[in-house]
Amino acid sequence: MYSDSIRRQALAVLSKASSVSEASRLTGINRATLREWRDHPSPRRLECPRCEDGLLDPAAYAALLGFYLGDGHIARMARHYALRVSCDVAYSRIINDVEALMLAVHPGRPVFKVKAPGCVVVNSNWMHWPCLFPQHGPGRKHERPISLEDWQRSIVEAYPAAFLRGLFHSDGSRFENSVRRVVTGDWKRYDYPRWQFTNHSADIRELCCWALDLAGVPWRQSNRFVISVSTRAGVARLDQLIGMKG
């Protein structure tokens, strides 16, 4: 099976050649195949955009990468891989977001939503998910090294907000934090919003902090597993970039 890039190159040669036979000699592709490509110029959608021409929608990929690192995993099936992202059943907008992202990254193929206790698992089957998520491997993500390849880092650098949306809408939470302080002799309660990202992988937490720095969002590490955005400006900035969970 020929890739889309080889097909386009062969058609370019065929357009300049004096005959199909000449194009066949130049490309090494048989004449019947060249005639089929010439007479039916709309190819079947490529198998792997990463392996061939690059990603169709890098912003969608950045967000899906965040969801994968948060609540996603890839399972090996008999004839394909299954990308699965577990979403809290209470957040219908996030479920729909993950579905739309999978369709944007791998268009033309169905996405399945499977109900499980307390969650909905959004699932897409494809042989090439490991090409797009080379972090896939045996064992839990926090029990093995996680690092981005150069091409992935370039995408996150271009779309840090999308990447943060995937991270915080999977392993993050936004809530009202309360403190009590003595003011002029009286106890007063103050409520203010805070975002927190919780993940047991030090590598994934580091990627989250890196993306927050790229987006200009101040953060601090609250404890061993938690990254917090708690300043008023930081919360407002993150709200603007990723939107509310819902």
C-alpha positions as CSV (number, residue, x, y, z in Angstrom):
1,M,0.0,0.0,0.0
2,Y,1.4,3.3,-1.1
3,S,1.3,6.4,1.1
4,D,-0.4,9.6,0.1
5,S,3.0,11.4,-0.3
6,I,4.2,8.8,-2.7
7,R,0.9,8.9,-4.6
8,R,1.2,12.7,-5.0
9,Q,4.8,12.5,-6.2
10,A,3.9,9.8,-8.7
11,L,1.0,11.9,-10.1
12,A,3.3,14.9,-10.4
13,V,5.7,12.7,-12.5
14,L,2.8,11.4,-14.5
15,S,1.6,14.9,-15.3
16,K,5.0,15.7,-16.9
17,A,5.7,12.3,-18.5
18,S,5.0,11.6,-22.2
19,S,3.1,8.4,-21.3
20,V,2.0,6.2,-18.4
21,S,4.8,3.7,-19.4
22,E,7.4,6.5,-19.0
23,A,6.0,7.5,-15.6
24,S,6.1,3.8,-14.5
25,R,9.8,3.5,-15.5
26,L,10.6,6.7,-13.6
27,T,8.7,5.9,-10.4
28,G,8.9,2.1,-10.3
29,I,5.1,2.0,-9.9
30,N,3.1,-0.3,-12.2
31,R,1.0,1.2,-15.0
32,A,-2.3,-0.1,-13.7
33,T,-1.8,1.6,-10.4
34,L,-0.8,4.9,-12.1
35,R,-3.9,4.8,-14.3
36,E,-6.1,4.2,-11.3
37,W,-4.6,7.1,-9.5
38,R,-4.9,9.3,-12.5
39,D,-8.5,8.4,-13.2
40,H,-9.6,8.5,-9.5
41,P,-7.7,11.5,-8.1
42,S,-9.4,11.6,-4.7
43,P,-7.3,9.2,-2.5
44,R,-8.6,7.3,0.4
45,R,-7.9,9.2,3.6
46,L,-4.4,8.6,4.7
47,E,-3.7,6.2,7.5
48,C,-1.4,8.4,9.7
49,P,-1.0,12.1,9.3
50,R,1.9,12.2,11.7
51,C,3.9,9.6,9.7
52,E,3.1,11.4,6.4
53,D,2.2,15.0,6.2
54,G,2.0,16.3,9.7
55,L,-1.0,16.8,11.9
56,L,-4.3,18.2,10.5
57,D,-5.1,20.3,13.5
58,P,-2.2,20.9,15.9
59,A,-4.3,22.9,18.3
60,A,-6.7,20.0,18.7
61,Y,-3.7,17.7,19.1
62,A,-2.3,19.8,21.9
63,A,-5.5,19.6,23.8
64,L,-5.9,15.9,23.2
65,L,-2.3,15.4,24.4
66,G,-3.2,17.1,27.7
67,F,-6.2,14.8,28.1
68,Y,-4.1,11.8,27.3
69,L,-1.5,12.7,29.9
70,G,-4.2,13.3,32.4
71,D,-6.9,10.6,32.2
72,G,-6.1,8.8,29.0
73,H,-4.4,5.6,28.0
74,I,-3.8,3.5,24.9
75,A,-4.7,-0.2,24.8
76,R,-3.4,-2.7,22.3
77,M,-6.3,-4.6,20.6
78,A,-6.1,-7.5,18.1
79,R,-6.0,-5.3,15.0
80,H,-5.7,-1.8,16.3
81,Y,-4.9,0.5,19.2
82,A,-7.7,2.1,21.3
83,L,-7.2,5.6,22.6
84,R,-9.4,6.0,25.7
85,V,-10.0,9.0,27.8
86,S,-12.1,8.6,31.0
87,C,-14.3,11.7,31.7
88,D,-16.4,12.4,34.8
89,V,-20.0,11.8,33.9
90,A,-20.9,15.1,35.5
91,Y,-19.0,17.1,32.9
92,S,-20.9,16.7,29.6
93,R,-19.1,19.6,27.9
94,I,-15.7,18.0,28.6
95,I,-17.0,14.6,27.2
96,N,-18.1,16.4,24.0
97,D,-14.8,18.3,23.9
98,V,-12.8,15.1,24.0
99,E,-15.0,13.5,21.3
100,A,-14.6,16.6,19.0
101,L,-10.8,16.5,19.6
102,M,-10.5,12.9,18.6
103,L,-12.5,13.6,15.4
104,A,-10.3,16.6,14.6
105,V,-7.1,14.6,15.0
106,H,-8.4,11.5,13.3
107,P,-11.3,12.5,11.0
108,G,-13.6,10.3,9.2
109,R,-13.7,7.5,11.9
110,P,-16.3,6.9,14.6
111,V,-15.7,7.8,18.2
112,F,-17.4,5.7,20.8
113,K,-18.7,6.8,24.3
114,V,-18.9,3.9,26.8
115,K,-20.6,4.4,30.1
116,A,-18.8,3.1,33.2
117,P,-19.4,3.7,36.9
118,G,-19.2,7.4,37.5
119,C,-17.6,8.2,34.1
120,V,-17.8,8.0,30.4
121,V,-14.9,6.6,28.4
122,V,-14.4,8.3,25.1
123,N,-12.8,5.8,22.7
124,S,-11.3,5.9,19.2
125,N,-9.7,3.0,17.4
126,W,-6.7,3.4,15.1
127,M,-3.4,1.6,14.4
128,H,-1.5,4.8,14.6
129,W,-2.3,6.3,18.0
130,P,1.1,5.3,19.3
131,C,2.7,7.4,16.5
132,L,0.9,10.4,17.8
133,F,1.4,9.5,21.5
134,P,4.9,8.0,21.7
135,Q,4.6,8.2,25.5
136,H,2.5,5.1,25.3
137,G,4.1,2.1,27.0
138,P,3.6,-0.6,29.6
139,G,2.6,0.3,33.1
140,R,1.1,3.4,34.6
141,K,2.4,6.8,33.5
142,H,3.6,7.8,36.9
143,E,5.7,4.7,37.1
144,R,7.8,5.4,34.0
145,P,9.5,8.4,32.5
146,I,7.3,10.8,30.5
147,S,8.9,13.2,28.1
148,L,7.7,15.0,24.9
149,E,9.5,14.6,21.6
150,D,10.7,17.7,19.9
151,W,7.8,17.9,17.5
152,Q,5.3,17.6,20.4
153,R,7.1,20.4,22.3
154,S,6.9,22.7,19.3
155,I,3.1,22.1,19.2
156,V,2.7,22.8,22.9
157,E,4.8,26.0,22.6
158,A,2.5,27.1,19.8
159,Y,-0.7,26.1,21.6
160,P,0.0,26.1,25.4
161,A,-3.7,27.1,26.2
162,A,-5.0,24.0,24.4
163,F,-2.5,21.8,26.2
164,L,-3.5,23.3,29.6
165,R,-7.2,22.8,28.8
166,G,-6.6,19.1,28.4
167,L,-4.5,18.8,31.5
168,F,-6.8,20.9,33.8
169,H,-10.0,19.6,32.4
170,S,-8.9,16.0,33.1
171,D,-6.7,16.1,36.3
172,G,-7.6,19.6,37.5
173,S,-10.2,21.2,39.6
174,R,-11.5,24.7,40.2
175,F,-13.0,25.5,43.6
176,E,-13.5,28.3,46.1
177,N,-10.9,28.4,48.8
178,S,-11.8,29.8,52.2
179,V,-9.6,31.4,54.8
180,R,-10.4,33.1,58.1
181,R,-8.4,36.0,59.3
182,V,-8.6,38.4,62.2
183,V,-9.4,41.9,61.0
184,T,-9.6,44.7,63.6
185,G,-10.2,42.2,66.3
186,D,-12.9,40.2,64.5
187,W,-12.7,36.9,62.6
188,K,-13.6,37.3,58.9
189,R,-14.0,34.8,56.2
190,Y,-12.6,35.3,52.7
191,D,-13.4,33.1,49.7
192,Y,-11.4,33.1,46.5
193,P,-11.2,30.8,43.5
194,R,-8.2,28.5,42.9
195,W,-7.2,26.0,40.2
196,Q,-5.3,22.9,41.1
197,F,-3.7,20.2,39.0
198,T,-3.1,16.9,40.6
199,N,-1.0,14.1,39.1
200,H,1.3,11.5,40.6
201,S,3.8,11.8,37.7
202,A,6.6,14.3,38.4
203,D,7.3,14.5,34.7
204,I,3.7,15.4,33.9
205,R,3.5,17.9,36.7
206,E,6.7,19.5,35.2
207,L,5.1,19.7,31.8
208,C,2.1,21.4,33.3
209,C,4.4,24.0,35.0
210,W,6.3,24.5,31.8
211,A,3.0,25.2,29.9
212,L,1.8,27.5,32.6
213,D,5.0,29.5,32.2
214,L,4.5,29.6,28.4
215,A,1.0,31.0,29.0
216,G,2.1,33.5,31.6
217,V,0.2,31.9,34.4
218,P,1.8,32.1,37.9
219,W,1.8,28.9,39.8
220,R,3.2,27.2,42.9
221,Q,3.6,23.6,44.1
222,S,1.2,23.1,47.0
223,N,2.4,19.6,48.0
224,R,4.1,16.6,46.4
225,F,1.4,16.0,43.8
226,V,-0.4,19.3,43.4
227,I,0.3,22.4,41.3
228,S,-1.9,25.4,42.3
229,V,-2.9,28.6,40.5
230,S,-4.2,30.8,43.3
231,T,-3.4,34.4,42.6
232,R,-6.3,36.5,41.4
233,A,-4.5,37.4,38.2
234,G,-3.4,33.8,37.6
235,V,-6.9,32.4,38.1
236,A,-8.4,35.0,35.8
237,R,-5.8,34.3,33.2
238,L,-6.3,30.5,33.3
239,D,-10.1,31.0,33.2
240,Q,-9.7,32.9,30.1
241,L,-7.4,30.4,28.5
242,I,-9.1,27.1,29.2
243,G,-12.7,28.0,30.3
244,M,-14.6,26.4,33.1
245,K,-15.1,22.7,33.6
246,G,-18.6,21.7,32.8
